[in-house]
Amino acid sequence: MTHLDGRILTPEGWRAGRLTFADAIEDLAPRDRAPEDRFILPGFVDLHVHGGGGADCMAGESAIRSLARFHARHGTTSLLATTVTAPADDLRGALAAIGAVADRRLPGEARVLGAHLEGPFISPEALGAQPPFAIPPDLALVDELCRLAPVKVATIAPEIDSDHALLQCFRAHGVRVQLGHSCASYAQAKAALEAGAAGFTHLFNAMTGLHHRAPGLVGAALAEARHAEIILDFQHVAPAAAKVALRAVPGLYGVTDAVAAAGMADGPYRLGHHQVIKQGDAVRLADGTLAGSVLTMDRALANFMALGLELAEAARRLSTLPAEYLGLDDRGRILPGARADLVVVDGAGTLRAVYVEGEAIDLAHA
């Protein structure tokens, strides 16, 4: 058993106390005194991550395990390994690898819950940094990919699925469908939401923007959505736009959309079939298009706080809300019986310790 004292963020708010845990939390006991500058948060849950530490999700099992170790050192305790648009054989290989990692977590890794399938069912006119392999709906391919790994989230462009057959196929597999990489109108997006779409992928990016006479996909998210993800690296979305989203979308949660270049020196890296270039805090294609991010969840916590959110609310946007979005009640919160997925920070939000299912993660190389 491990014991940890501090100010603990519980579903009811902060409590001074002691946590006792192995792989799950055994007890949360109140204490009159606890370290004043040790704040214990639920581990971060990243539902959109392509890579990190030089590893790209599309490169197979070893790469997925490597990115899971990298992100664990930055407070991510659970994640969805996220594919990019690619030929069908590449997707089969990536999903098989994700399935293998999801079946067995190794020491030092964040738990890979399954896959986020970002494409290939997106608009070829709204690829963003996705490789050019967008295809029309293929329900047989969906069935095949969902047999290879637990696909938890899929991003589609609603305008290519006018009869909602693709959306309903994913839903039949228990997949949450998100709208993104799309040129859809407000009406098309609203129809998809009414048909069961659950959220929006990297809000504001690679989608039709908000105009007062043509609200587009962004307008549908701000007016209708209960859930959406946002990349809060201040490269993809300006702080003022992020504040608008926080006011409008109750379940807005943070993702990294991190790529292999995260945590690495400036230079070229892979993103599926693309070469991307890291320079400073941004990753771009040769034409200047943003190509994922170098964001980590501990940095996202600081950025939410920079917008004016208190530590507890910033943490909720990175742990509790994404866990709830996936329908998980065993992580994203600190209470007896939940997974011992924990992040310890100081008052400024600086990472001090990480536990994944009770295992202390070595932060020495973070």
C-alpha positions as a Markdown table, in Angstrom:
| # | Residue | x | y | z |
|---|---|---|---|---|
| 1 | Met | 0.0 | 0.0 | 0.0 |
| 2 | Thr | 1.1 | 3.6 | -0.7 |
| 3 | His | 0.1 | 6.6 | 1.4 |
| 4 | Leu | 0.0 | 10.1 | 0.1 |
| 5 | Asp | -0.9 | 13.2 | 2.1 |
| 6 | Gly | -2.0 | 16.5 | 0.7 |
| 7 | Arg | -5.0 | 18.6 | -0.4 |
| 8 | Ile | -7.0 | 16.1 | -2.4 |
| 9 | Leu | -9.4 | 17.1 | -5.2 |
| 10 | Thr | -12.5 | 14.9 | -4.6 |
| 11 | Pro | -15.9 | 15.1 | -6.4 |
| 12 | Glu | -17.1 | 17.2 | -3.5 |
| 13 | Gly | -14.1 | 19.6 | -3.6 |
| 14 | Trp | -10.8 | 20.0 | -1.8 |
| 15 | Arg | -10.1 | 17.9 | 1.3 |
| 16 | Ala | -7.1 | 17.8 | 3.5 |
| 17 | Gly | -6.4 | 14.1 | 3.9 |
| 18 | Arg | -4.4 | 10.9 | 3.3 |
| 19 | Leu | -4.9 | 8.6 | 0.3 |
| 20 | Thr | -4.2 | 4.9 | 0.7 |
| 21 | Phe | -3.9 | 3.0 | -2.5 |
| 22 | Ala | -2.5 | 0.0 | -4.4 |
| 23 | Asp | -3.8 | -0.2 | -8.0 |
| 24 | Ala | -7.1 | 1.3 | -6.8 |
| 25 | Ile | -7.8 | 3.8 | -4.1 |
| 26 | Glu | -8.5 | 2.0 | -0.9 |
| 27 | Asp | -9.2 | 4.9 | 1.5 |
| 28 | Leu | -9.4 | 8.6 | 1.7 |
| 29 | Ala | -9.0 | 9.7 | 5.3 |
| 30 | Pro | -9.4 | 13.3 | 6.5 |
| 31 | Arg | -6.4 | 14.8 | 8.4 |
| 32 | Asp | -6.2 | 18.0 | 10.4 |
| 33 | Arg | -3.0 | 18.9 | 8.7 |
| 34 | Ala | -1.7 | 18.3 | 5.2 |
| 35 | Pro | 1.2 | 19.7 | 3.2 |
| 36 | Glu | 0.0 | 23.2 | 2.1 |
| 37 | Asp | 1.7 | 23.1 | -1.3 |
| 38 | Arg | 0.8 | 19.5 | -2.3 |
| 39 | Phe | -2.3 | 19.2 | -4.4 |
| 40 | Ile | -3.5 | 15.7 | -5.5 |
| 41 | Leu | -5.5 | 15.6 | -8.7 |
| 42 | Pro | -7.1 | 12.9 | -10.7 |
| 43 | Gly | -4.8 | 11.7 | -13.5 |
| 44 | Phe | -5.2 | 13.4 | -16.9 |
| 45 | Val | -7.2 | 11.6 | -19.6 |
| 46 | Asp | -6.1 | 12.5 | -23.1 |
| 47 | Leu | -8.6 | 11.5 | -25.8 |
| 48 | His | -6.6 | 12.7 | -28.8 |
| 49 | Val | -2.9 | 12.0 | -29.0 |
| 50 | His | -0.9 | 10.9 | -32.1 |
| 51 | Gly | 2.5 | 10.7 | -30.6 |
| 52 | Gly | 5.2 | 12.1 | -28.4 |
| 53 | Gly | 8.9 | 11.6 | -27.5 |
| 54 | Gly | 9.7 | 10.9 | -31.1 |
| 55 | Ala | 7.1 | 8.1 | -31.5 |
| 56 | Asp | 4.2 | 8.1 | -34.0 |
| 57 | Cys | 1.1 | 6.1 | -33.3 |
| 58 | Met | 1.0 | 4.8 | -36.9 |
| 59 | Ala | 4.4 | 3.2 | -36.5 |
| 60 | Gly | 3.3 | 0.1 | -34.5 |
| 61 | Glu | 3.2 | -1.3 | -31.0 |
| 62 | Ser | 6.6 | -0.3 | -29.9 |
| 63 | Ala | 6.0 | 3.3 | -30.9 |
| 64 | Ile | 2.6 | 3.4 | -29.1 |
| 65 | Arg | 4.2 | 2.1 | -25.9 |
| 66 | Ser | 6.9 | 4.7 | -26.3 |
| 67 | Leu | 4.4 | 7.6 | -26.6 |
| 68 | Ala | 2.4 | 6.2 | -23.7 |
| 69 | Arg | 5.6 | 6.3 | -21.5 |
| 70 | Phe | 6.3 | 9.9 | -22.7 |
| 71 | His | 2.9 | 11.2 | -21.8 |
| 72 | Ala | 2.8 | 9.4 | -18.5 |
| 73 | Arg | 5.8 | 11.5 | -17.5 |
| 74 | His | 3.6 | 14.6 | -18.1 |
| 75 | Gly | 0.6 | 13.6 | -16.0 |
| 76 | Thr | -1.4 | 11.6 | -18.6 |
| 77 | Thr | -2.6 | 8.4 | -16.9 |
| 78 | Ser | -5.1 | 7.3 | -19.7 |
| 79 | Leu | -5.2 | 8.1 | -23.4 |
| 80 | Leu | -6.6 | 7.2 | -26.7 |
| 81 | Ala | -4.0 | 6.5 | -29.3 |
| 82 | Thr | -5.1 | 8.5 | -32.3 |
| 83 | Thr | -4.7 | 7.5 | -35.9 |
| 84 | Val | -4.4 | 9.7 | -39.0 |
| 85 | Thr | -6.1 | 9.3 | -42.3 |
| 86 | Ala | -4.2 | 6.6 | -44.2 |
| 87 | Pro | -4.6 | 3.7 | -46.6 |
| 88 | Ala | -6.8 | 0.9 | -45.3 |
| 89 | Asp | -3.8 | -1.5 | -44.7 |
| 90 | Asp | -2.0 | 1.1 | -42.7 |
| 91 | Leu | -5.1 | 1.6 | -40.6 |
| 92 | Arg | -5.4 | -2.1 | -40.0 |
| 93 | Gly | -1.8 | -2.3 | -38.8 |
| 94 | Ala | -2.2 | 0.7 | -36.5 |
| 95 | Leu | -5.5 | -0.6 | -35.0 |
| 96 | Ala | -4.0 | -4.1 | -34.4 |
| 97 | Ala | -1.1 | -2.5 | -32.6 |
| 98 | Ile | -3.4 | -0.3 | -30.5 |
| 99 | Gly | -5.4 | -3.3 | -29.6 |
| 100 | Ala | -2.3 | -5.1 | -28.4 |
| 101 | Val | -1.2 | -2.2 | -26.2 |
| 102 | Ala | -4.8 | -1.7 | -24.9 |
| 103 | Asp | -4.8 | -5.4 | -23.8 |
| 104 | Arg | -1.7 | -5.1 | -21.6 |
| 105 | Arg | -0.2 | -2.0 | -20.0 |
| 106 | Leu | 3.6 | -2.3 | -19.3 |
| 107 | Pro | 5.4 | -0.5 | -16.4 |
| 108 | Gly | 5.9 | 3.2 | -16.9 |
| 109 | Glu | 3.1 | 3.6 | -19.5 |
| 110 | Ala | -0.1 | 5.5 | -19.4 |
| 111 | Arg | -3.1 | 3.2 | -19.8 |
| 112 | Val | -4.1 | 3.1 | -23.5 |
| 113 | Leu | -7.9 | 2.8 | -23.4 |
| 114 | Gly | -8.2 | 2.2 | -27.1 |
| 115 | Ala | -8.3 | 4.2 | -30.3 |
| 116 | His | -9.5 | 7.5 | -31.6 |
| 117 | Leu | -10.0 | 7.0 | -35.3 |
| 118 | Glu | -9.4 | 10.4 | -36.8 |
| 119 | Gly | -10.4 | 9.8 | -40.4 |
| 120 | Pro | -10.4 | 8.4 | -43.1 |
| 121 | Phe | -14.1 | 9.5 | -43.3 |
| 122 | Ile | -13.4 | 13.2 | -43.5 |
| 123 | Ser | -13.7 | 15.9 | -46.1 |
| 124 | Pro | -10.9 | 16.0 | -48.6 |
| 125 | Glu | -11.5 | 19.8 | -48.6 |
| 126 | Ala | -10.8 | 20.1 | -44.8 |
| 127 | Leu | -7.8 | 17.8 | -44.3 |
| 128 | Gly | -5.9 | 20.3 | -42.2 |
| 129 | Ala | -2.6 | 18.4 | -41.7 |
| 130 | Gln | -4.2 | 15.0 | -42.4 |
| 131 | Pro | -2.6 | 13.0 | -45.2 |
| 132 | Pro | -4.6 | 12.9 | -48.4 |
| 133 | Phe | -6.4 | 9.5 | -48.0 |
| 134 | Ala | -9.9 | 10.6 | -47.2 |
| 135 | Ile | -12.6 | 8.2 | -48.4 |
| 136 | Pro | -16.4 | 7.9 | -48.6 |
| 137 | Pro | -18.1 | 5.9 | -45.9 |
| 138 | Asp | -17.1 | 2.2 | -45.9 |
| 139 | Leu | -19.2 | 0.3 | -43.3 |
| 140 | Ala | -17.3 | -3.0 | -43.9 |
| 141 | Leu | -14.0 | -1.2 | -43.1 |
| 142 | Val | -15.5 | 0.2 | -39.9 |
| 143 | Asp | -16.6 | -3.2 | -38.8 |
| 144 | Glu | -13.1 | -4.6 | -39.5 |
| 145 | Leu | -11.3 | -1.8 | -37.6 |
| 146 | Cys | -13.6 | -2.1 | -34.6 |
| 147 | Arg | -12.7 | -5.8 | -34.3 |
| 148 | Leu | -9.0 | -5.0 | -34.2 |
| 149 | Ala | -9.1 | -2.6 | -31.3 |
| 150 | Pro | -11.5 | -0.9 | -28.9 |
| 151 | Val | -12.3 | 2.2 | -31.0 |
| 152 | Lys | -13.7 | 4.7 | -28.5 |
| 153 | Val | -14.0 | 7.8 | -30.6 |
| 154 | Ala | -14.2 | 8.4 | -34.4 |
| 155 | Thr | -14.0 | 11.8 | -36.2 |
| 156 | Ile | -16.1 | 12.1 | -39.3 |
| 157 | Ala | -17.3 | 14.9 | -41.6 |
| 158 | Pro | -21.1 | 14.9 | -41.5 |
| 159 | Glu | -21.5 | 16.1 | -45.0 |
| 160 | Ile | -20.2 | 12.9 | -46.5 |
| 161 | Asp | -22.7 | 10.9 | -44.4 |
| 162 | Ser | -26.0 | 12.5 | -45.4 |
| 163 | Asp | -28.1 | 9.4 | -44.5 |
| 164 | His | -26.2 | 8.9 | -41.2 |
| 165 | Ala | -25.4 | 5.3 | -42.0 |
| 166 | Leu | -21.7 | 5.7 | -41.1 |
| 167 | Leu | -22.6 | 7.5 | -37.8 |
| 168 | Gln | -25.1 | 4.7 | -36.9 |
| 169 | Cys | -22.5 | 2.0 | -37.8 |
| 170 | Phe | -20.0 | 3.5 | -35.4 |
| 171 | Arg | -22.6 | 3.9 | -32.7 |
| 172 | Ala | -23.6 | 0.3 | -33.1 |
| 173 | His | -20.0 | -0.5 | -32.1 |
| 174 | Gly | -20.2 | 1.7 | -29.0 |
| 175 | Val | -18.1 | 4.4 | -30.6 |
| 176 | Arg | -18.6 | 8.1 | -29.8 |
| 177 | Val | -18.8 | 10.0 | -33.1 |
| 178 | Gln | -17.2 | 13.5 | -33.3 |
| 179 | Leu | -17.6 | 16.0 | -36.0 |
| 180 | Gly | -14.5 | 17.5 | -37.5 |
| 181 | His | -12.3 | 18.0 | -40.6 |
| 182 | Ser | -15.4 | 19.2 | -42.3 |
| 183 | Cys | -16.9 | 21.8 | -44.5 |
| 184 | Ala | -20.4 | 21.1 | -43.1 |
| 185 | Ser | -23.0 | 23.8 | -42.7 |
| 186 | Tyr | -24.7 | 24.5 | -39.4 |
| 187 | Ala | -27.8 | 22.5 | -40.6 |
| 188 | Gln | -25.7 | 19.4 | -41.5 |
| 189 | Ala | -23.9 | 19.5 | -38.2 |
| 190 | Lys | -27.2 | 19.9 | -36.2 |
| 191 | Ala | -28.7 | 17.0 | -38.1 |
| 192 | Ala | -25.7 | 14.8 | -37.2 |
| 193 | Leu | -26.1 | 15.8 | -33.5 |
| 194 | Glu | -29.7 | 14.9 | -33.6 |
| 195 | Ala | -28.8 | 11.6 | -35.2 |
| 196 | Gly | -26.4 | 10.8 | -32.3 |
| 197 | Ala | -23.1 | 12.5 | -32.8 |
| 198 | Ala | -21.5 | 13.1 | -29.4 |
| 199 | Gly | -19.0 | 16.0 | -29.8 |
| 200 | Phe | -16.6 | 18.0 | -31.9 |
| 201 | Thr | -12.9 | 17.3 | -32.7 |
| 202 | His | -10.4 | 20.1 | -31.9 |
| 203 | Leu | -13.0 | 22.8 | -31.9 |
| 204 | Phe | -12.3 | 25.7 | -34.3 |
| 205 | Asn | -9.6 | 23.8 | -36.2 |
| 206 | Ala | -10.2 | 22.2 | -39.7 |
| 207 | Met | -13.9 | 23.1 | -39.7 |
| 208 | Thr | -16.2 | 25.8 | -41.1 |
| 209 | Gly | -16.0 | 28.9 | -39.0 |
| 210 | Leu | -18.6 | 31.1 | -37.4 |
| 211 | His | -20.1 | 33.8 | -39.5 |
| 212 | His | -23.2 | 35.6 | -38.4 |
| 213 | Arg | -25.2 | 34.6 | -41.5 |
| 214 | Ala | -23.5 | 31.2 | -42.0 |
| 215 | Pro | -22.8 | 29.7 | -38.5 |
| 216 | Gly | -21.0 | 26.6 | -39.8 |
| 217 | Leu | -19.6 | 23.8 | -37.7 |
| 218 | Val | -18.2 | 26.1 | -35.1 |
| 219 | Gly | -21.6 | 27.8 | -34.8 |
| 220 | Ala | -23.2 | 24.4 | -34.3 |
| 221 | Ala | -20.7 | 23.5 | -31.6 |
| 222 | Leu | -21.2 | 26.8 | -29.7 |
| 223 | Ala | -25.0 | 26.7 | -30.0 |
| 224 | Glu | -25.8 | 23.0 | -29.7 |
| 225 | Ala | -22.9 | 21.0 | -28.3 |
| 226 | Arg | -22.6 | 19.5 | -24.8 |
| 227 | His | -19.1 | 18.2 | -25.5 |
| 228 | Ala | -16.1 | 19.3 | -27.5 |
| 229 | Glu | -12.4 | 18.9 | -27.3 |
| 230 | Ile | -10.0 | 21.8 | -27.6 |
| 231 | Ile | -6.2 | 22.0 | -28.1 |
| 232 | Leu | -5.2 | 24.7 | -25.6 |
| 233 | Asp | -1.6 | 25.3 | -26.7 |
| 234 | Phe | -2.4 | 28.9 | -27.7 |
| 235 | Gln | -1.2 | 28.0 | -31.2 |
| 236 | His | -4.4 | 26.4 | -32.4 |
| 237 | Val | -6.8 | 28.6 | -30.6 |
| 238 | Ala | -6.4 | 32.2 | -29.3 |
| 239 | Pro | -7.1 | 32.7 | -25.6 |
| 240 | Ala | -10.2 | 34.8 | -26.3 |
| 241 | Ala | -11.7 | 32.1 | -28.5 |
| 242 | Ala | -11.0 | 29.5 | -25.8 |
| 243 | Lys | -12.9 | 31.7 | -23.4 |
| 244 | Val | -15.9 | 31.8 | -25.8 |
| 245 | Ala | -15.9 | 28.0 | -25.9 |
| 246 | Leu | -15.7 | 27.7 | -22.2 |
| 247 | Arg | -18.8 | 29.8 | -21.9 |
| 248 | Ala | -20.7 | 28.0 | -24.6 |
| 249 | Val | -19.9 | 24.3 | -24.3 |
| 250 | Pro | -20.6 | 22.8 | -20.9 |
| 251 | Gly | -18.4 | 19.7 | -21.4 |
| 252 | Leu | -15.4 | 21.4 | -23.1 |
| 253 | Tyr | -12.3 | 19.3 | -22.3 |
| 254 | Gly | -8.7 | 19.6 | -23.2 |
| 255 | Val | -6.7 | 17.3 | -25.5 |
| 256 | Thr | -3.1 | 17.6 | -26.6 |
| 257 | Asp | -3.3 | 16.4 | -30.3 |
| 258 | Ala | 0.4 | 15.8 | -29.6 |
| 259 | Val | 2.5 | 14.3 | -32.4 |
| 260 | Ala | 5.9 | 12.6 | -32.4 |
| 261 | Ala | 7.7 | 16.0 | -32.1 |
| 262 | Ala | 6.3 | 16.6 | -28.6 |
| 263 | Gly | 9.2 | 16.7 | -26.2 |
| 264 | Met | 11.8 | 16.7 | -28.9 |
| 265 | Ala | 14.3 | 19.1 | -30.5 |
| 266 | Asp | 13.4 | 21.2 | -33.5 |
| 267 | Gly | 13.5 | 19.4 | -36.8 |
| 268 | Pro | 11.6 | 16.9 | -39.0 |
| 269 | Tyr | 9.3 | 14.2 | -37.7 |
| 270 | Arg | 6.6 | 11.8 | -39.1 |
| 271 | Leu | 2.9 | 12.2 | -38.9 |
| 272 | Gly | 1.6 | 9.1 | -40.7 |
| 273 | His | 2.6 | 9.6 | -44.4 |
| 274 | His | 3.5 | 13.3 | -43.8 |
| 275 | Gln | 6.8 | 14.8 | -42.8 |
| 276 | Val | 6.2 | 17.7 | -40.3 |
| 277 | Ile | 8.6 | 20.3 | -38.9 |
| 278 | Lys | 8.9 | 21.3 | -35.3 |
| 279 | Gln | 10.0 | 24.8 | -34.7 |
| 280 | Gly | 9.6 | 26.1 | -31.1 |
| 281 | Asp | 6.2 | 25.5 | -29.7 |
| 282 | Ala | 4.5 | 24.6 | -33.1 |
| 283 | Val | 4.6 | 21.8 | -35.6 |
| 284 | Arg | 3.8 | 22.5 | -39.2 |
| 285 | Leu | 3.7 | 21.1 | -42.7 |
| 286 | Ala | 6.0 | 22.6 | -45.3 |
| 287 | Asp | 3.2 | 24.9 | -46.4 |
| 288 | Gly | 2.8 | 26.3 | -42.9 |
| 289 | Thr | -0.3 | 24.4 | -41.9 |
| 290 | Leu | -0.4 | 23.5 | -38.2 |
| 291 | Ala | 0.2 | 19.7 | -37.9 |
| 292 | Gly | -0.8 | 18.6 | -34.4 |
| 293 | Ser | 1.0 | 20.0 | -31.4 |
| 294 | Val | 3.8 | 19.6 | -28.9 |
| 295 | Leu | 1.4 | 20.1 | -26.0 |
| 296 | Thr | 1.4 | 17.9 | -22.9 |
| 297 | Met | -1.3 | 17.7 | -20.4 |
| 298 | Asp | 0.7 | 19.3 | -17.6 |
| 299 | Arg | 1.2 | 22.3 | -19.9 |
| 300 | Ala | -2.5 | 22.3 | -20.8 |
| 301 | Leu | -3.3 | 22.5 | -17.0 |
| 302 | Ala | -1.1 | 25.7 | -16.8 |
| 303 | Asn | -2.8 | 27.1 | -19.9 |
| 304 | Phe | -6.3 | 26.6 | -18.5 |
| 305 | Met | -5.2 | 28.4 | -15.4 |
| 306 | Ala | -3.7 | 31.2 | -17.5 |
| 307 | Leu | -7.3 | 31.7 | -18.8 |
| 308 | Gly | -8.4 | 32.4 | -15.2 |
| 309 | Leu | -9.7 | 28.9 | -14.2 |
| 310 | Glu | -9.0 | 27.8 | -10.7 |
| 311 | Leu | -6.8 | 24.7 | -10.3 |
| 312 | Ala | -9.7 | 22.5 | -9.5 |
| 313 | Glu | -11.7 | 23.5 | -12.6 |
| 314 | Ala | -8.6 | 23.3 | -14.9 |
| 315 | Ala | -8.0 | 19.8 | -13.6 |
| 316 | Arg | -11.7 | 18.8 | -14.2 |
| 317 | Arg | -11.4 | 19.8 | -17.8 |
| 318 | Leu | -8.4 | 17.4 | -18.3 |
| 319 | Ser | -9.6 | 14.4 | -16.2 |
| 320 | Thr | -13.2 | 14.2 | -15.0 |
| 321 | Leu | -14.9 | 15.6 | -18.1 |
| 322 | Pro | -13.1 | 13.4 | -20.6 |
| 323 | Ala | -13.6 | 10.3 | -18.4 |
| 324 | Glu | -17.3 | 11.1 | -18.1 |
| 325 | Tyr | -17.5 | 11.6 | -21.9 |
| 326 | Leu | -16.3 | 8.1 | -22.4 |
| 327 | Gly | -18.7 | 6.8 | -19.8 |
| 328 | Leu | -15.9 | 5.8 | -17.4 |
| 329 | Asp | -16.5 | 6.0 | -13.6 |
| 330 | Asp | -13.3 | 4.3 | -12.5 |
| 331 | Arg | -11.0 | 7.2 | -13.4 |
| 332 | Gly | -11.0 | 10.9 | -13.7 |
| 333 | Arg | -12.0 | 11.3 | -10.0 |
| 334 | Ile | -10.5 | 10.5 | -6.6 |
| 335 | Leu | -12.7 | 8.3 | -4.5 |
| 336 | Pro | -12.5 | 4.8 | -3.0 |
| 337 | Gly | -12.7 | 2.1 | -5.6 |
| 338 | Ala | -11.5 | 4.3 | -8.5 |
| 339 | Arg | -8.2 | 3.6 | -10.2 |
| 340 | Ala | -5.2 | 5.1 | -8.4 |
| 341 | Asp | -4.5 | 7.4 | -11.3 |
| 342 | Leu | -3.1 | 10.5 | -9.6 |
| 343 | Val | -1.2 | 13.7 | -10.4 |
| 344 | Val | 0.5 | 15.7 | -7.7 |
| 345 | Val | 1.2 | 19.4 | -8.3 |
| 346 | Asp | 2.2 | 22.5 | -6.4 |
| 347 | Gly | 0.1 | 25.6 | -6.1 |
| 348 | Ala | 1.4 | 26.9 | -9.4 |
| 349 | Gly | 0.3 | 23.7 | -11.1 |
| 350 | Thr | 3.8 | 22.4 | -11.6 |
| 351 | Leu | 4.0 | 18.6 | -11.8 |
| 352 | Arg | 5.6 | 16.8 | -8.8 |
| 353 | Ala | 4.5 | 13.2 | -9.1 |
| 354 | Val | 2.4 | 10.9 | -11.2 |
| 355 | Tyr | 0.8 | 7.5 | -10.4 |
| 356 | Val | -0.7 | 5.2 | -13.0 |
| 357 | Glu | -2.9 | 2.5 | -11.5 |
| 358 | Gly | -0.8 | 2.9 | -8.3 |
| 359 | Glu | 2.6 | 2.8 | -10.0 |
| 360 | Ala | 4.9 | 5.8 | -9.4 |
| 361 | Ile | 6.1 | 7.1 | -12.7 |
| 362 | Asp | 9.7 | 8.1 | -13.0 |
| 363 | Leu | 9.7 | 11.8 | -14.0 |
| 364 | Ala | 13.4 | 12.1 | -14.4 |
| 365 | His | 13.3 | 12.4 | -18.2 |
| 366 | Ala | 10.2 | 14.5 | -18.5 |
